Amino acid sequence: MTGARGAVCGDGTFISNDETFDVMELAEYAKKQKWWKRLFGKNSGPVAEKYSVATQLLIGGVSGWCAGFLFQKVGKLAASAVGGGFFLLQVANHTGYIKVDWKRVEQDMNKAKKQLKLNVDKPPREVRTKVDESFVKKNIVLTGGFAGGFLLGLAS
């Protein structure tokens, strides 16, 4: 619309000699869009709307296998570090380098158990609403492929 002549009214309407247009501020438009559409554009959204079931399973399976394989390798390293640390603490305890106040440990454990029992009934309302509109629910095929691939990655 180059070279159009007209005026903008107080309500945001642009009136030209030929037509009437609504003028919308860019910031106002951006506030109304979801964050991923602002970041990635109009074609973003649930994967189920864009790809076939086979493609979703393949993408989910491959990414799940990679995550499972890495989780397995990192998990072994983390388990070794935690186990080694626990072993060293036990050796230090039995040789007299450190002393553990077992009564205080027991008191803290009982306190933690009571807090867990109070909060175990049902999740808060905020958690339930987030689960209802979650990525997992919207992209169930992709998520299923990821879960299967993750388990295969752990096994390999």
GILINZI-V780959 format. One line per field, one symbol per residue. phi: phi as a letter, one per 40 degrees, with the letter a starting at -180 (. if undefined). psi: psi as a letter, one per 40 degrees, with the letter a starting at -180 (. if undefined). burial: 1 if it has 9 or more other C-alpha atoms within 8 Angstrom, else 0. Layout:
phi = ???
psi = ???
burial = ???
This chain:
phi = .cgcbiabcccgccbbcbbbbcbbcccccccccccccccbhcccidcdcbbccccccccccccccccccccccccccccccccccccccccccccgcbbbccccccccccccccccccccdaccdcccccccbcccccbccccccccccccccccc
psi = fieiiaihideehhhiddihihhhiddddddeiidddddeadeiahddediiddddddddddddddddddddddddddddddddddddddddddeedihhgdddddddddddddddddeeciiiddddddddfiddddfdddddddddddddddd.
burial = 000000000001111100000000000010000001110000010111000000011111111111111111000000000000000000011000000000000000000000000000000000010000000011101111111111111100
